[in-house]
């Protein structure tokens, strides 16, 4: 009987150590998560989205000119309904980007009926809203 109760005590000690190890790891994970959330809350920026645009490539098909525009949101906040406008001498085209996450890159395509020279194309973000 003595051998069995000794084995049981040793098994209980092992399971106790395992339980404490799991509890310590869980506590550490909760503390790290809490620290991260606190850091994010204290360092959050109120700066608006910051956009840059540039033409990625231009292609012609069926008498129309398709300009793919890269839109970068380098700001710390997301934006929705981002309207990108391209102006040529006699023509304007615009497209709306549904959502631009913070620190992201997206593409829209503008369609023109006249030939597009990259030097003559003026691109801008005309409007956006906070999501």
matplotlib code that plots the C-alpha trace (Angstrom):
import matplotlib.pyplot as plt

x = [0.0, 2.9, 4.2, 0.9, 0.3, 3.9, 3.3, 0.0, 1.7, 4.4, 1.7, -0.1, 3.1, 3.7, 0.1, 0.4, 3.6, 1.9, -1.1, 1.1, 3.1, 0.0, -1.4, 1.9, 2.0, -1.6, -1.0, 2.0, 0.0, -2.7, -0.2, 1.5, -1.9, -2.9, 0.5, 0.1, -3.5, -2.3, 0.6, -1.8, -4.2, -1.4, 0.4, -2.7, -2.4, -5.3, -3.6, -5.8, -5.2, -2.3, -2.6, -0.1, -1.0, 1.0, 0.2, 1.3, 0.8, -1.2, -2.8, -4.9, -7.8, -10.7, -9.9, -9.9, -7.0, -6.9, -4.7, -4.0, -3.3, -1.6, -3.0, -1.0, -2.5, 0.6, -1.5, -2.3, -6.1, -8.2, -10.5, -13.6, -15.0, -11.7, -12.3, -9.3, -9.4, -7.2, -7.1, -5.9, -6.0, -9.6, -10.8, -11.4, -11.9, -12.5, -12.9, -13.8, -11.9, -14.3, -11.8, -8.2, -6.7, -4.1, -0.6, -1.8, -1.5, -4.5, -5.1, -7.9, -8.3, -9.2, -10.6, -10.0, -11.1, -8.0, -4.4, -2.7, 0.8, 2.1, 3.6, 0.3, -1.8, -2.6, -3.7, -5.2, -7.4, -10.4, -12.4, -12.7, -14.6, -13.8, -15.2]
y = [0.0, 2.3, 2.1, 3.0, 6.0, 7.2, 7.0, 8.9, 11.7, 12.0, 12.1, 14.8, 16.8, 16.6, 17.7, 20.5, 21.7, 21.5, 23.4, 26.2, 26.4, 26.8, 29.4, 31.3, 31.3, 32.4, 35.2, 36.3, 36.3, 38.4, 40.9, 41.3, 41.8, 44.4, 46.2, 46.2, 47.7, 50.3, 51.3, 51.6, 53.7, 56.1, 56.5, 56.7, 59.6, 62.0, 62.8, 62.4, 60.1, 61.3, 60.4, 60.3, 59.2, 58.2, 56.5, 52.9, 52.2, 53.3, 51.0, 51.6, 49.2, 49.8, 53.5, 54.2, 54.8, 53.1, 54.7, 52.5, 54.8, 53.8, 55.4, 55.3, 56.2, 56.9, 58.3, 56.6, 56.5, 54.7, 56.5, 55.5, 56.7, 58.1, 60.0, 60.0, 62.5, 62.7, 65.8, 66.1, 69.3, 68.7, 65.8, 64.7, 61.2, 60.1, 56.8, 56.0, 53.7, 52.2, 51.8, 52.7, 51.3, 53.2, 52.7, 50.9, 50.9, 50.5, 50.9, 52.5, 52.8, 56.0, 55.9, 58.6, 58.9, 60.8, 59.8, 60.1, 61.3, 60.8, 64.3, 66.0, 63.9, 65.7, 63.3, 64.2, 62.9, 65.0, 63.8, 61.1, 60.4, 58.8, 55.3]
z = [0.0, 0.7, -2.8, -4.4, -2.1, -2.8, -6.6, -6.2, -4.2, -6.9, -9.7, -7.7, -7.4, -11.2, -12.0, -9.4, -11.1, -14.5, -13.3, -11.8, -15.0, -17.2, -14.8, -14.8, -18.7, -18.9, -16.4, -18.4, -21.6, -20.0, -18.6, -22.0, -23.8, -21.2, -21.6, -25.4, -25.2, -22.7, -25.0, -28.0, -26.0, -24.8, -28.1, -30.4, -32.8, -33.8, -37.1, -40.2, -43.1, -45.3, -49.0, -51.9, -55.4, -58.5, -61.8, -61.7, -65.4, -68.4, -71.1, -74.1, -75.1, -77.4, -77.9, -74.1, -71.9, -68.5, -65.8, -62.8, -59.8, -56.7, -53.6, -50.4, -47.0, -44.9, -42.0, -38.7, -39.4, -41.9, -44.5, -46.4, -49.7, -50.9, -54.2, -56.5, -59.4, -62.5, -64.7, -68.2, -70.3, -71.5, -69.4, -65.8, -64.4, -60.9, -59.0, -55.4, -53.2, -50.7, -47.8, -47.2, -44.0, -42.1, -43.5, -46.6, -50.4, -52.8, -56.5, -58.5, -62.3, -64.1, -67.6, -70.2, -73.8, -75.0, -74.9, -71.5, -71.1, -67.6, -67.4, -68.2, -65.7, -62.4, -59.7, -56.3, -53.5, -53.6, -50.6, -48.0, -44.8, -41.5, -41.3]

ax = plt.figure().add_subplot(projection="3d")
ax.plot(x, y, z, "-o")
ax.set_aspect("equal")
plt.show()
